[in-house]
Structures are given as C-alpha cells and as structure tokens.
Amino acid sequence: MTVVWTRPGLDPKYIHVHQDGQLLNRSQNLSYYFRTRVFVDELTYGNVSVSIFKARVSDEGQYWCSIPSIQKEASVQLIVGESEDQTSVGCKV
C-alpha cells in the first residue's frame, strides 16, 4: 500500500510517502526529514495518519493524504499550539 502525505505550497510538496513498508524519503521535503512517521501496524485497519514530531508554527496549514491504489484522498487542517508533544495529522479510510 502506498500512502502519500503532501502539503500544498511546498517544494517539494511531499512530507511523507510510505510505500510497501518503507518511507520513501528521496522526494520528502527537507523540513520534514526525520520528523514524520505513519502507524505501520494500523495501515491494514485503514489508519493512514501521519505523526509530525517537533511541530513548529510553520507546520500549520492544510495537508492532503492520498492512497493511489484506491483513488482516495482527504485533507486536514493542522493548527499548531503550545505543546511539547508530538502532533498527529490523520485520516481514516
């Protein structure tokens, strides 16, 4: 399964691309490098959420999740507040 998380306005726009159990970081935006992950054990249950670690105010905005194999996509709006915890951006299909 391939899960693609993007953020419009970035170049490159990819914040996380997960394909067949691996992160494909060659196309990942450098500002998200080593700061994202998906819940691999949850993918079979439809949880394609991405976690963004060390969230920054600059991370705030709209994110798109797409699953090409089933032609599904969804968007979420991330609002960053004051916290030390990780931030999860998610959608379930």
C-alpha positions as a Markdown table, in Angstrom:
| # | Residue | x | y | z |
|---|---|---|---|---|
| 1 | Met | 0.0 | 0.0 | 0.0 |
| 2 | Thr | 1.2 | 3.5 | -0.8 |
| 3 | Val | 0.2 | 6.4 | 1.4 |
| 4 | Val | 1.2 | 9.9 | 0.3 |
| 5 | Trp | 1.0 | 13.0 | 2.5 |
| 6 | Thr | 1.6 | 16.4 | 0.9 |
| 7 | Arg | 1.3 | 20.0 | 1.8 |
| 8 | Pro | 0.4 | 22.5 | -0.9 |
| 9 | Gly | 2.8 | 25.3 | -1.4 |
| 10 | Leu | 5.9 | 23.4 | -0.5 |
| 11 | Asp | 8.6 | 22.4 | -3.0 |
| 12 | Pro | 8.8 | 19.5 | -2.9 |
| 13 | Lys | 5.3 | 19.1 | -1.6 |
| 14 | Tyr | 5.8 | 15.6 | -0.1 |
| 15 | Ile | 6.0 | 15.4 | 3.7 |
| 16 | His | 5.7 | 11.6 | 3.9 |
| 17 | Val | 5.5 | 8.9 | 1.3 |
| 18 | His | 5.0 | 5.4 | 2.7 |
| 19 | Gln | 5.2 | 2.5 | 0.2 |
| 20 | Asp | 5.3 | -1.2 | 0.9 |
| 21 | Gly | 6.5 | -0.8 | 4.5 |
| 22 | Gln | 9.1 | 1.8 | 3.8 |
| 23 | Leu | 9.5 | 5.6 | 3.9 |
| 24 | Leu | 10.5 | 6.9 | 0.5 |
| 25 | Asn | 12.5 | 10.0 | 1.7 |
| 26 | Arg | 14.1 | 10.8 | -1.7 |
| 27 | Ser | 11.2 | 13.1 | -2.6 |
| 28 | Gln | 10.5 | 14.3 | 1.0 |
| 29 | Asn | 10.6 | 18.0 | 1.8 |
| 30 | Leu | 13.7 | 18.6 | 3.8 |
| 31 | Ser | 11.9 | 20.5 | 6.6 |
| 32 | Tyr | 10.0 | 17.2 | 7.4 |
| 33 | Tyr | 13.1 | 15.0 | 7.2 |
| 34 | Phe | 13.2 | 12.7 | 10.3 |
| 35 | Arg | 10.1 | 14.3 | 11.7 |
| 36 | Thr | 7.3 | 12.2 | 10.3 |
| 37 | Arg | 6.0 | 8.6 | 10.5 |
| 38 | Val | 2.9 | 6.6 | 9.8 |
| 39 | Phe | 1.4 | 3.9 | 12.1 |
| 40 | Val | 2.5 | 0.9 | 10.1 |
| 41 | Asp | 0.6 | -1.6 | 12.3 |
| 42 | Glu | -2.6 | 0.4 | 11.7 |
| 43 | Leu | -2.5 | 0.6 | 7.9 |
| 44 | Thr | -4.4 | -2.6 | 7.5 |
| 45 | Tyr | -7.2 | -1.1 | 9.6 |
| 46 | Gly | -7.4 | 2.0 | 7.5 |
| 47 | Asn | -5.5 | 4.3 | 9.8 |
| 48 | Val | -3.2 | 6.3 | 7.4 |
| 49 | Ser | -2.4 | 9.1 | 10.0 |
| 50 | Val | 0.9 | 10.7 | 9.9 |
| 51 | Ser | 2.7 | 11.9 | 13.0 |
| 52 | Ile | 4.7 | 15.1 | 12.9 |
| 53 | Phe | 7.4 | 15.3 | 15.6 |
| 54 | Lys | 8.7 | 18.6 | 17.0 |
| 55 | Ala | 5.9 | 20.5 | 15.4 |
| 56 | Arg | 6.6 | 24.1 | 14.5 |
| 57 | Val | 4.3 | 27.1 | 13.9 |
| 58 | Ser | 5.5 | 26.9 | 10.3 |
| 59 | Asp | 3.9 | 23.4 | 10.1 |
| 60 | Glu | 0.5 | 24.9 | 10.4 |
| 61 | Gly | -1.7 | 24.6 | 7.4 |
| 62 | Gln | -3.5 | 22.2 | 5.1 |
| 63 | Tyr | -2.3 | 18.7 | 4.4 |
| 64 | Trp | -3.5 | 16.2 | 1.9 |
| 65 | Cys | -3.5 | 12.4 | 2.2 |
| 66 | Ser | -3.9 | 10.2 | -0.8 |
| 67 | Ile | -4.0 | 6.5 | -1.4 |
| 68 | Pro | -3.5 | 6.0 | -5.1 |
| 69 | Ser | -4.4 | 2.3 | -5.2 |
| 70 | Ile | -8.0 | 3.0 | -4.1 |
| 71 | Gln | -8.2 | 6.6 | -5.6 |
| 72 | Lys | -9.0 | 8.1 | -2.2 |
| 73 | Glu | -7.8 | 11.4 | -0.8 |
| 74 | Ala | -8.7 | 13.7 | 2.1 |
| 75 | Ser | -7.4 | 16.9 | 3.5 |
| 76 | Val | -6.9 | 18.1 | 7.1 |
| 77 | Gln | -6.1 | 21.5 | 8.6 |
| 78 | Leu | -3.3 | 21.5 | 11.2 |
| 79 | Ile | -3.3 | 24.1 | 13.9 |
| 80 | Val | -0.2 | 24.3 | 16.0 |
| 81 | Gly | -0.5 | 25.3 | 19.6 |
| 82 | Glu | 1.8 | 25.4 | 22.6 |
| 83 | Ser | 2.8 | 21.9 | 23.5 |
| 84 | Glu | 5.9 | 19.6 | 23.8 |
| 85 | Asp | 4.0 | 16.6 | 22.5 |
| 86 | Gln | 4.1 | 15.1 | 19.0 |
| 87 | Thr | 1.4 | 16.2 | 16.6 |
| 88 | Ser | -0.6 | 13.7 | 14.6 |
| 89 | Val | -2.4 | 14.6 | 11.4 |
| 90 | Gly | -4.8 | 11.9 | 10.4 |
| 91 | Cys | -7.5 | 10.5 | 8.2 |
| 92 | Lys | -9.1 | 7.1 | 8.2 |
| 93 | Val | -10.3 | 5.3 | 5.0 |
